[in-house]
Amino acid sequence: MNDRVCNMTMVLSVWLAVAVMLTGCATLRRSEARSTEQLLAAAGFVMRPADAAEPQPGLAAMPPYRLESRTKDGKVVYTYADPGACKCLYVGGSKEYSEYQRLRAQRQIADWGTWGLWW
């Protein structure tokens, strides 16, 4: 009986550890998405909500939390879909994308400065 209780406790502990790790991963992913969305907005990308009155075409089909480039009418258009929290689409052109890259590099340098050379 003791072995059975011990095994059951071990199995439950493993499942609990897995659940905690998965929750942590989801939290990190959402935090990264929020950070990216802040940079996109600061770079001039336009946020378009996908509400019921005017749904964005293909929002559900777009890869979530990834900046994608497409060509439309001979111009490059960058899109970033967030089907989770805001259910929106960020849209920008080459100018906004260049500014996003600049801001992202600045943030990476600032983050590096926090940890220093030894991290």
Rosetta blueprint (number, residue, H / E / L):
1 M L
2 N H
3 D H
4 R H
5 V H
6 C H
7 N H
8 M H
9 T H
10 M H
11 V H
12 L H
13 S H
14 V H
15 W H
16 L H
17 A H
18 V H
19 A H
20 V H
21 M H
22 L H
23 T H
24 G H
25 C H
26 A H
27 T H
28 L H
29 R H
30 R H
31 S H
32 E H
33 A H
34 R H
35 S H
36 T H
37 E H
38 Q H
39 L H
40 L H
41 A H
42 A H
43 A H
44 G L
45 F L
46 V E
47 M E
48 R E
49 P E
50 A L
51 D L
52 A L
53 A L
54 E L
55 P L
56 Q L
57 P L
58 G L
59 L L
60 A L
61 A L
62 M L
63 P L
64 P E
65 Y L
66 R L
67 L E
68 E E
69 S E
70 R E
71 T E
72 K E
73 D L
74 G L
75 K E
76 V E
77 V E
78 Y E
79 T E
80 Y E
81 A E
82 D E
83 P L
84 G L
85 A L
86 C L
87 K L
88 C E
89 L E
90 Y E
91 V E
92 G E
93 G L
94 S H
95 K H
96 E H
97 Y H
98 S H
99 E H
100 Y H
101 Q H
102 R H
103 L H
104 R H
105 A H
106 Q H
107 R H
108 Q H
109 I H
110 A H
111 D H
112 W H
113 G H
114 T H
115 W H
116 G L
117 L L
118 W L
119 W L
